[in-house]
Amino acid sequence: MGRPKANDEGSIMVVTNSQRATAIVIRNDGHKVTLVPMKSGRLSARVLSFDEFREEWRETGYGLALALTTFLSHVMKWGASLEASKGLERLAARDRNVVASLF
């Protein structure tokens, strides 16, 4: 799989690693990937090179809307870094706009 272009809608995804951790990619410019892994307590963003990301993480079949709901509920209870919080909120707003444009 090649490098996605900046702002490529396909670059926003739910991923998992070999330890079965789940994360949401909040930014992918083709060189750096920013993701928010689910963990206990406060969530924070993690930045990886694109190559490192591809070695460690794989896309799941888990729906982005459901994952966002789960992650945002966790943020409401436990908190998140500013970057993680803003990234997840931006994705949720984008999804709301996409669904609203269908009707």
PLY file of the C-alpha trace (Angstrom):
ply
format ascii 1.0
element vertex 103
property float x
property float y
property float z
element edge 102
property int vertex1
property int vertex2
end_header
0.00 0.00 0.00
1.44 3.38 -1.01
1.57 6.58 0.92
-1.74 8.48 1.02
-1.89 12.08 -0.12
-2.37 14.77 2.51
-6.03 15.17 3.45
-6.84 11.78 1.91
-10.17 10.76 3.46
-9.02 7.13 3.41
-6.16 8.03 5.72
-8.56 8.49 8.65
-9.13 5.03 10.04
-9.47 2.77 13.02
-6.36 0.64 13.49
-5.05 -2.07 15.79
-1.57 -3.36 16.65
-0.17 -6.75 17.61
-1.01 -6.12 21.29
-4.67 -5.66 20.24
-4.63 -1.97 21.12
-7.13 0.08 19.11
-6.42 3.59 17.88
-7.98 6.23 15.65
-5.79 8.01 13.13
-6.53 11.73 13.48
-3.96 13.03 10.97
-1.94 11.51 8.14
0.07 13.68 5.77
1.84 10.76 4.09
5.03 11.36 6.09
3.80 11.52 9.69
0.78 9.82 11.21
-0.91 11.07 14.37
-3.11 8.58 16.16
-4.91 8.31 19.48
-4.55 4.85 21.05
-7.26 3.70 23.46
-5.88 3.08 26.93
-7.02 3.39 30.50
-7.02 6.92 31.86
-6.29 10.08 29.92
-5.88 9.68 26.15
-3.03 11.31 24.27
-1.91 11.55 20.67
1.11 9.69 19.36
3.08 10.76 16.26
4.87 8.15 14.13
6.66 8.20 10.80
4.49 6.73 8.04
6.80 3.72 7.72
6.79 3.04 11.47
2.98 3.33 11.47
2.67 0.79 8.63
4.94 -1.68 10.46
3.07 -1.50 13.76
-0.59 -0.79 12.92
-3.22 -2.42 10.66
-6.64 -1.14 9.63
-9.61 -2.86 11.28
-13.15 -3.38 10.09
-14.38 -1.41 13.10
-16.62 1.48 12.03
-15.23 4.98 12.53
-18.54 6.38 13.85
-18.80 3.71 16.55
-15.12 4.08 17.44
-15.47 7.86 17.72
-18.44 7.47 20.06
-16.44 5.08 22.25
-13.34 7.30 22.28
-15.29 10.51 22.96
-17.16 8.84 25.84
-13.80 7.83 27.28
-12.54 11.42 26.90
-15.59 12.76 28.75
-14.89 10.44 31.68
-11.07 10.39 31.82
-9.88 13.36 29.75
-7.40 13.69 26.91
-4.53 15.84 25.77
-5.51 18.91 23.79
-4.23 17.43 20.51
-6.13 14.16 21.03
-9.32 15.92 22.09
-9.29 18.39 19.19
-8.43 15.68 16.65
-11.27 13.42 17.77
-13.74 16.33 17.87
-12.69 17.40 14.37
-13.36 13.88 13.06
-16.74 13.77 14.79
-17.70 17.14 13.27
-16.61 15.95 9.82
-18.73 12.81 10.16
-21.76 14.86 11.26
-21.34 17.10 8.18
-21.06 14.12 5.83
-24.23 12.51 7.22
-26.12 15.84 7.19
-25.20 16.39 3.51
-26.87 13.07 2.60
-30.27 14.37 3.68
0 1
1 2
2 3
3 4
4 5
5 6
6 7
7 8
8 9
9 10
10 11
11 12
12 13
13 14
14 15
15 16
16 17
17 18
18 19
19 20
20 21
21 22
22 23
23 24
24 25
25 26
26 27
27 28
28 29
29 30
30 31
31 32
32 33
33 34
34 35
35 36
36 37
37 38
38 39
39 40
40 41
41 42
42 43
43 44
44 45
45 46
46 47
47 48
48 49
49 50
50 51
51 52
52 53
53 54
54 55
55 56
56 57
57 58
58 59
59 60
60 61
61 62
62 63
63 64
64 65
65 66
66 67
67 68
68 69
69 70
70 71
71 72
72 73
73 74
74 75
75 76
76 77
77 78
78 79
79 80
80 81
81 82
82 83
83 84
84 85
85 86
86 87
87 88
88 89
89 90
90 91
91 92
92 93
93 94
94 95
95 96
96 97
97 98
98 99
99 100
100 101
101 102
